[in-house]
Amino acid sequence: MNNQRVVELTLLLLAAFITLATVAVAAVAADVRVEWSAIPYLAALLLLWGVSHLSLRKWAPTANGLLFPIAALLQGLGVAFVLRIDPDLLLRHLVWSLFATVGFIAVLAGLRDLSQLRKLQTPLGLIGLVCISIPVILKISRGEVDSYPSFQFGSVAIEPSHMGILCLVIFFGAWLANYRSRNTAEYLGEADRLDGDPSRFIPLIGAWLIISVVVIFQNNMSSAFVLAAIFLSMWWVAVGRPIDLAFFAAAVVGSVLLTIDSVPEFQSRFDAWVDPWSNSQFSEAISRSSFALAQGGLTGTGPGEGSADWVPGATDQFAFVPIAEELGFMGGTAVLSSYLLLAGVGLRLATAARKEFESLLAVGIAIFFASQAWAAIAVPLRFLPPSDLSLPFVASNGSALFTCTIALALLLRVSETVPIIPDRTQILPRIAFKSRGTA
C-alpha cells in the first residue's frame, strides 16, 4: 500500500470524526433541532469521500496524500453548519457533492497526461471568456442593479464565473509556459533577451482587460482580486519582470479608481465598505457579521450556540461568520490555516514539477484556492467591499464546490507527475566529463 494513500485514509477518518463531532455537539444545543433524517445525508457524504479515496488509489496511487483530506475537512465543516442553519439546503448540497465527485473521478481517470490539457489551450480560453461574460450579459439583460451573477436551470442556480476563472488559469498556464521556457533559455544564453520583445505585453493587456470587465460590469472587487492575484503569481513565475508587473498593477488600480468614480453600482458597494450604515442593501449582512464575529471571542460560543441564522448569506457568501462565531478565533484560524496548507502544498508541487506547464498550473490553482478563500473571509472582516464570492469547499454554493473539486483533481494529477525522490539532485541530468590528456 502506498504511503500517500495511508496518510490520506488516516486524515480522512480524522476529518469524518471532526464533522460528526461538530454535528453531534450542535444537536444537543438548546435552540437547535437536528432531525434523524440527517444521518443518511452524512452517511452519503462519507461514502462520496470513500469513493474518491478509492479512485485515487486506482488512478493516482502516488498523488499527494494531504490535499484531499484538507478539502474533505472543509467540506465536512460546511455541511455541519448547513445542517444546522438551513437544513433545506442539505439535499441540494449533497447533489452538488455527487456531481463534484463524478467530475473529480472523471478528471483522474480521463486525464492521464496533462499535456492533453495544454493542447486545449485555445478552447479553454474561449470557454473562460464566455463564462466570465455570462454574468455581465445576464445583468444587462435583466436591467437589475447588483443582480446575482447566476442563471436558473430549473430549481438549480448555476454560476459560470467560477469555472471561467479555472479555465483561464489553465489557459494562462499553457500560454505563459512558452515565456518561462524562453526565460530559461535566455538565462542560459541560448536566446535573446525578452525585454526587447513587445509581445510579452499581450498577456498583461489581456489579463488587464478581463479584470476591468469584472470590475466595471460585475462590480465585483473580490473576483477581480482573485484574477489579479492568480495572474500576477503566474506571470512572476513565468517571466519575472518587475517593471512589467508594476505597469500591470498600476493599470488595474486605475481601472478600479475609474469604476469607483463613474459606476454607481460599484460606488454603492464601496460606500457600504467604508460605512455599512450608509447603505441599507449591504449594511444588514456586514453589520450583523461584525456583531457575530465579536460574539465568538477566542474559543467561540460552541457549535449550535451562535446566531449564524441571523446573518444573511451565512451558508454562502458569509460562510466564515458562523465558523468564527461558534468556533471562535481559534477555529477561524484553523480554517484559515487549512487554506494556507492547501496553497502551500500546491506551491511546493509547483517547485518540484519537471514541466513548465505543470508548474504554472500548480501555481495558478494554489493561488486560486488561497486568494478566493482570503477574499471570501475578507468581506465579513471588512478588508474588501461586499461581493458574491463563496468560501471554497465550505459554502453551500454548488457551482463553487464543483469548480474547486475539479481544480483539486488537477492539482492531484500534477502531484502524480512529480518525482518522489529523497535527493533532489537525482532529477538532474547526468553530465559526463571528459578528462583532458596531458601534453
C-alpha positions as CSV (number, residue, x, y, z in Angstrom):
1,M,0.0,0.0,0.0
2,N,1.4,3.4,-1.0
3,N,2.3,5.7,2.0
4,Q,0.5,8.6,0.5
5,R,-2.8,6.7,0.5
6,V,-2.2,5.5,4.1
7,V,-1.7,9.2,5.1
8,E,-4.8,10.2,3.1
9,L,-7.0,7.5,4.7
10,T,-5.9,8.4,8.2
11,L,-6.6,12.1,7.7
12,L,-9.9,11.3,6.0
13,L,-11.0,9.4,9.1
14,L,-10.0,12.3,11.3
15,A,-12.0,14.7,9.0
16,A,-15.0,12.4,9.3
17,F,-14.7,12.4,13.1
18,I,-14.5,16.2,13.3
19,T,-17.5,16.5,11.0
20,L,-19.6,14.1,13.0
21,A,-18.5,15.5,16.3
22,T,-19.4,19.1,15.2
23,V,-22.9,17.9,14.2
24,A,-23.3,15.9,17.4
25,V,-22.3,18.8,19.6
26,A,-24.6,21.2,17.7
27,A,-27.5,18.7,18.0
28,V,-27.6,18.9,21.8
29,A,-27.8,22.7,21.8
30,A,-30.9,24.2,23.3
31,D,-32.2,26.1,20.2
32,V,-31.1,23.6,17.5
33,R,-33.2,20.7,16.1
34,V,-31.2,18.2,14.1
35,E,-33.5,15.5,12.8
36,W,-32.6,11.8,12.5
37,S,-33.1,12.2,8.8
38,A,-29.7,14.0,8.7
39,I,-27.9,10.7,9.3
40,P,-28.4,9.4,5.7
41,Y,-27.0,12.7,4.3
42,L,-23.9,12.4,6.5
43,A,-23.5,8.8,5.5
44,A,-23.8,9.7,1.8
45,L,-21.1,12.4,2.2
46,L,-18.7,9.9,3.9
47,L,-19.5,7.4,1.1
48,L,-18.5,10.0,-1.5
49,W,-15.3,10.6,0.3
50,G,-14.6,6.9,0.3
51,V,-15.3,6.6,-3.4
52,S,-13.0,9.5,-4.1
53,H,-10.3,7.8,-2.0
54,L,-10.6,4.5,-3.9
55,S,-10.5,6.4,-7.2
56,L,-7.2,7.9,-6.1
57,R,-5.9,4.5,-5.2
58,K,-6.7,3.3,-8.7
59,W,-5.8,6.2,-11.0
60,A,-3.4,8.3,-8.9
61,P,-1.7,6.0,-6.4
62,T,1.3,8.2,-5.8
63,A,-0.6,11.6,-5.7
64,N,-0.2,13.8,-2.6
65,G,-2.0,12.5,0.4
66,L,-2.7,15.8,2.1
67,L,-4.7,17.7,-0.5
68,F,-7.9,15.7,-0.5
69,P,-8.3,15.3,3.3
70,I,-7.9,19.1,3.7
71,A,-10.7,19.7,1.2
72,A,-12.8,17.0,2.8
73,L,-12.5,18.6,6.3
74,L,-13.5,22.0,4.9
75,Q,-16.5,20.4,3.1
76,G,-17.5,18.5,6.2
77,L,-17.5,21.7,8.3
78,G,-19.6,23.4,5.7
79,V,-22.1,20.5,5.7
80,A,-22.3,20.6,9.5
81,F,-23.2,24.3,9.5
82,V,-25.6,24.0,6.6
83,L,-27.3,21.2,8.5
84,R,-27.8,23.5,11.5
85,I,-28.5,26.8,9.8
86,D,-30.7,25.8,6.8
87,P,-31.5,22.0,6.6
88,D,-33.5,22.6,3.4
89,L,-30.2,23.2,1.6
90,L,-28.7,19.9,2.6
91,L,-30.2,17.8,-0.3
92,R,-29.1,20.3,-2.9
93,H,-25.7,20.5,-1.4
94,L,-25.4,16.7,-1.4
95,V,-26.5,16.5,-5.1
96,W,-23.8,19.1,-6.0
97,S,-21.3,17.0,-4.0
98,L,-22.3,14.0,-6.1
99,F,-21.7,15.9,-9.3
100,A,-18.4,17.2,-7.9
101,T,-17.3,13.6,-7.1
102,V,-18.2,12.4,-10.6
103,G,-16.2,15.3,-12.1
104,F,-13.3,14.5,-9.7
105,I,-13.2,10.9,-10.8
106,A,-13.6,11.8,-14.5
107,V,-10.5,14.1,-14.3
108,L,-8.4,11.4,-12.6
109,A,-9.5,8.6,-14.9
110,G,-9.7,10.6,-18.2
111,L,-6.8,13.0,-17.9
112,R,-3.8,10.7,-17.5
113,D,-1.4,13.1,-19.3
114,L,-1.6,16.9,-18.5
115,S,-0.1,17.6,-22.0
116,Q,-3.6,16.8,-23.3
117,L,-4.9,19.8,-21.3
118,R,-2.3,22.0,-22.8
119,K,-3.4,21.1,-26.3
120,L,-6.9,22.5,-25.4
121,Q,-5.4,25.9,-24.6
122,T,-7.5,28.0,-27.1
123,P,-10.9,26.3,-26.5
124,L,-10.5,26.6,-22.7
125,G,-9.5,30.2,-23.0
126,L,-12.6,30.9,-25.1
127,I,-14.8,29.0,-22.6
128,G,-13.3,31.0,-19.8
129,L,-14.1,34.3,-21.5
130,V,-17.6,33.2,-22.2
131,C,-18.2,32.1,-18.6
132,I,-16.8,35.4,-17.3
133,S,-19.1,37.3,-19.7
134,I,-22.3,35.4,-18.9
135,P,-22.9,37.3,-15.6
136,V,-22.4,40.6,-17.4
137,I,-24.9,39.6,-20.1
138,L,-27.4,38.5,-17.5
139,K,-27.0,41.7,-15.6
140,I,-27.5,43.8,-18.7
141,S,-30.5,41.8,-19.9
142,R,-32.2,41.8,-16.5
143,G,-31.6,45.5,-16.0
144,E,-31.3,45.0,-12.3
145,V,-28.7,46.7,-10.2
146,D,-26.5,44.3,-8.3
147,S,-28.3,41.2,-9.6
148,Y,-27.0,37.9,-8.6
149,P,-24.5,36.6,-11.2
150,S,-26.2,33.3,-11.9
151,F,-28.9,31.8,-14.1
152,Q,-31.6,29.3,-13.2
153,F,-31.7,25.8,-14.7
154,G,-34.9,24.5,-13.2
155,S,-34.6,24.8,-9.5
156,V,-30.8,24.9,-9.7
157,A,-28.8,28.1,-9.7
158,I,-25.6,27.9,-11.7
159,E,-22.7,30.5,-11.5
160,P,-20.4,30.1,-14.5
161,S,-17.8,32.6,-13.3
162,H,-16.1,30.1,-11.0
163,M,-15.5,27.7,-13.9
164,G,-14.5,30.6,-16.1
165,I,-11.7,31.5,-13.7
166,L,-10.4,27.9,-13.6
167,C,-10.4,27.7,-17.4
168,L,-8.4,31.0,-17.6
169,V,-5.9,29.5,-15.1
170,I,-5.3,26.6,-17.5
171,F,-5.2,28.9,-20.5
172,F,-2.7,31.3,-18.9
173,G,-0.6,28.3,-17.7
174,A,-0.3,27.0,-21.2
175,W,0.3,30.5,-22.6
176,L,3.0,31.5,-20.1
177,A,4.8,28.2,-20.2
178,N,6.3,29.4,-23.5
179,Y,7.6,32.5,-21.9
180,R,9.1,30.5,-19.0
181,S,10.9,28.3,-21.4
182,R,12.3,31.3,-23.2
183,N,13.3,32.9,-19.9
184,T,15.3,29.8,-19.1
185,A,16.9,29.8,-22.5
186,E,17.8,33.5,-22.0
187,Y,19.4,32.7,-18.7
188,L,21.5,30.0,-20.3
189,G,22.5,32.4,-23.1
190,E,20.6,30.4,-25.8
191,A,18.0,33.1,-26.7
192,D,17.7,36.9,-27.0
193,R,16.5,39.0,-24.0
194,L,12.8,39.0,-23.6
195,D,12.8,42.7,-22.6
196,G,13.2,43.6,-26.3
197,D,10.2,41.6,-27.4
198,P,6.9,43.7,-27.2
199,S,4.8,40.5,-27.5
200,R,5.3,39.9,-23.8
201,F,2.8,42.7,-23.1
202,I,0.0,40.8,-24.8
203,P,-0.8,38.5,-21.8
204,L,-0.6,41.5,-19.5
205,I,-3.1,43.5,-21.6
206,G,-5.4,40.6,-22.0
207,A,-5.5,40.0,-18.2
208,W,-6.0,43.7,-17.5
209,L,-9.0,43.8,-19.9
210,I,-10.6,40.8,-18.2
211,I,-10.1,42.2,-14.7
212,S,-11.5,45.6,-15.9
213,V,-14.6,43.9,-17.3
214,V,-15.2,42.1,-13.9
215,V,-14.8,45.4,-12.0
216,I,-16.8,47.6,-14.3
217,F,-19.6,45.4,-15.3
218,Q,-19.9,42.8,-12.5
219,N,-18.9,45.4,-9.8
220,N,-17.1,42.5,-8.0
221,M,-13.9,43.6,-6.4
222,S,-13.3,40.2,-4.8
223,S,-13.4,38.3,-8.2
224,A,-11.1,41.0,-9.7
225,F,-8.7,40.5,-6.7
226,V,-8.7,36.7,-7.3
227,L,-8.0,37.1,-11.0
228,A,-5.2,39.7,-10.4
229,A,-3.6,37.5,-7.7
230,I,-3.6,34.5,-9.9
231,F,-2.2,36.2,-13.0
232,L,0.4,38.2,-11.1
233,S,1.7,35.0,-9.4
234,M,1.8,33.0,-12.7
235,W,3.4,35.9,-14.6
236,W,6.1,36.4,-11.9
237,V,7.0,32.7,-12.0
238,A,7.0,32.6,-15.8
239,V,8.6,35.9,-16.7
240,G,9.8,37.6,-13.5
241,R,9.9,41.2,-14.9
242,P,9.2,43.6,-12.1
243,I,8.8,46.6,-14.3
244,D,6.1,44.8,-16.3
245,L,4.2,43.8,-13.1
246,A,4.4,47.5,-11.9
247,F,2.7,48.7,-15.1
248,F,0.1,45.9,-14.8
249,A,-0.7,46.7,-11.2
250,A,-0.9,50.4,-12.0
251,A,-3.4,49.7,-14.8
252,V,-5.6,47.6,-12.6
253,V,-5.6,50.2,-9.9
254,G,-6.5,52.8,-12.5
255,S,-9.5,50.7,-13.6
256,V,-10.7,50.3,-10.0
257,L,-10.4,54.1,-9.3
258,L,-12.2,54.9,-12.6
259,T,-15.0,52.5,-11.7
260,I,-15.4,54.0,-8.2
261,D,-15.8,57.4,-9.8
262,S,-18.1,56.6,-12.7
263,V,-20.1,53.4,-11.9
264,P,-23.0,54.0,-9.4
265,E,-23.4,50.3,-8.5
266,F,-19.7,49.9,-7.6
267,Q,-19.9,53.2,-5.7
268,S,-22.7,51.8,-3.6
269,R,-20.6,48.7,-2.7
270,F,-17.6,50.9,-1.9
271,D,-19.7,53.2,0.3
272,A,-21.1,50.2,2.2
273,W,-17.5,49.0,2.7
274,V,-16.4,52.4,4.1
275,D,-19.6,53.0,6.2
276,P,-22.0,50.0,6.4
277,W,-24.8,52.2,7.8
278,S,-24.9,54.4,4.7
279,N,-26.3,51.6,2.5
280,S,-29.3,49.6,3.5
281,Q,-28.8,47.0,0.9
282,F,-25.5,45.8,2.2
283,S,-25.4,47.1,5.7
284,E,-27.5,44.3,7.2
285,A,-25.2,41.5,6.3
286,I,-22.0,43.4,7.1
287,S,-23.2,44.9,10.5
288,R,-24.6,41.6,11.7
289,S,-21.4,39.8,10.7
290,S,-19.5,42.2,12.8
291,F,-21.6,41.5,15.9
292,A,-21.5,37.8,15.3
293,L,-17.7,37.8,14.9
294,A,-17.3,39.8,18.1
295,Q,-19.5,37.4,20.0
296,G,-17.3,34.5,19.0
297,G,-14.3,35.7,21.0
298,L,-11.3,33.4,21.4
299,T,-12.9,30.0,21.8
300,G,-16.4,30.6,20.3
301,T,-19.9,30.1,21.6
302,G,-19.8,26.4,20.7
303,P,-21.5,24.6,17.8
304,G,-25.2,25.3,17.7
305,E,-25.0,28.2,20.3
306,G,-24.4,31.0,17.8
307,S,-26.6,33.3,15.9
308,A,-25.5,32.4,12.4
309,D,-29.0,32.1,11.1
310,W,-29.4,35.8,11.9
311,V,-26.7,36.7,9.3
312,P,-27.9,36.8,5.6
313,G,-25.9,34.5,3.4
314,A,-24.4,32.6,6.3
315,T,-24.2,29.4,4.2
316,D,-22.7,31.1,1.1
317,Q,-21.0,34.5,0.9
318,F,-20.7,34.8,4.7
319,A,-19.9,31.2,5.4
320,F,-16.9,32.2,7.5
321,V,-19.1,34.0,10.0
322,P,-20.7,31.0,11.7
323,I,-17.4,29.2,11.8
324,A,-15.6,32.2,13.5
325,E,-18.6,32.8,15.8
326,E,-19.2,29.2,17.1
327,L,-15.6,28.0,16.9
328,G,-14.1,31.3,17.9
329,F,-10.8,32.9,16.8
330,M,-9.0,29.6,17.2
331,G,-11.5,27.8,15.0
332,G,-11.4,30.5,12.4
333,T,-7.6,30.5,12.5
334,A,-7.6,26.7,12.0
335,V,-9.8,27.1,8.9
336,L,-7.6,29.8,7.5
337,S,-4.5,27.6,8.2
338,S,-6.2,24.8,6.3
339,Y,-6.4,27.0,3.2
340,L,-2.8,28.1,3.8
341,L,-1.7,24.5,3.9
342,L,-3.7,23.7,0.8
343,A,-1.9,26.5,-1.1
344,G,1.4,25.7,0.4
345,V,1.3,22.1,-0.7
346,G,0.3,23.3,-4.2
347,L,3.2,25.7,-4.4
348,R,5.6,23.0,-3.2
349,L,4.4,20.8,-6.0
350,A,4.9,23.6,-8.4
351,T,8.6,23.9,-7.4
352,A,9.1,20.1,-7.9
353,A,7.3,19.8,-11.3
354,R,9.5,19.0,-14.2
355,K,7.5,20.7,-17.0
356,E,6.8,24.4,-17.2
357,F,3.0,23.9,-17.8
358,E,2.6,21.6,-14.8
359,S,4.5,24.1,-12.6
360,L,2.4,27.1,-13.7
361,L,-0.8,25.1,-13.5
362,A,0.0,24.2,-9.9
363,V,0.9,27.8,-9.1
364,G,-2.4,29.1,-10.6
365,I,-4.6,26.5,-8.8
366,A,-2.8,27.1,-5.4
367,I,-3.3,30.9,-5.7
368,F,-6.9,30.3,-6.9
369,F,-7.6,28.5,-3.6
370,A,-5.7,30.9,-1.4
371,S,-7.0,34.1,-3.0
372,Q,-10.6,33.0,-3.2
373,A,-10.6,31.9,0.4
374,W,-8.9,35.1,1.6
375,A,-11.4,37.3,-0.5
376,A,-14.4,35.4,1.0
377,I,-13.0,35.9,4.5
378,A,-12.0,39.5,3.9
379,V,-15.6,40.6,3.1
380,P,-17.1,39.9,6.6
381,L,-13.9,41.3,8.1
382,R,-14.3,44.4,6.0
383,F,-11.0,44.2,4.2
384,L,-12.8,44.1,0.8
385,P,-16.1,45.6,-0.4
386,P,-19.2,43.3,-0.4
387,S,-19.2,40.7,-3.1
388,D,-20.8,37.4,-4.2
389,L,-17.7,35.2,-3.7
390,S,-18.1,31.9,-1.9
391,L,-15.7,30.2,0.6
392,P,-14.1,27.2,-1.2
393,F,-15.5,23.8,-0.2
394,V,-17.2,25.3,2.9
395,A,-20.0,27.4,1.3
396,S,-23.2,25.7,0.0
397,N,-22.7,27.3,-3.4
398,G,-22.8,24.2,-5.7
399,S,-21.0,25.8,-8.7
400,A,-18.1,26.9,-6.5
401,L,-17.9,23.4,-4.9
402,F,-17.9,21.7,-8.3
403,T,-15.2,24.0,-9.7
404,C,-13.0,23.7,-6.6
405,T,-13.2,19.9,-6.7
406,I,-12.2,19.9,-10.4
407,A,-9.3,22.2,-9.5
408,L,-8.3,19.8,-6.7
409,A,-8.3,16.9,-9.1
410,L,-6.0,18.8,-11.5
411,L,-3.6,19.6,-8.6
412,L,-3.6,15.9,-7.5
413,R,-2.8,14.9,-11.1
414,V,0.1,17.4,-11.1
415,S,1.4,15.7,-7.9
416,E,1.2,12.4,-9.6
417,T,3.7,13.5,-12.1
418,V,6.2,15.0,-9.5
419,P,9.0,12.6,-8.9
420,I,9.2,11.3,-5.3
421,I,13.0,11.3,-4.8
422,P,14.6,11.9,-1.4
423,D,17.7,13.5,-3.0
424,R,16.7,16.3,-5.4
425,T,20.0,16.2,-7.2
426,Q,18.9,12.8,-8.7
427,I,16.5,14.5,-11.1
428,L,19.3,16.5,-12.7
429,P,20.7,15.1,-15.9
430,R,24.0,13.3,-15.6
431,I,26.9,15.2,-17.1
432,A,29.8,13.2,-18.4
433,F,33.1,15.0,-18.0
434,K,35.9,14.1,-20.4
435,S,39.3,14.2,-18.9
436,R,41.9,16.0,-20.9
437,G,45.1,14.2,-21.6
438,T,48.3,15.9,-20.7
439,A,50.5,17.1,-23.5
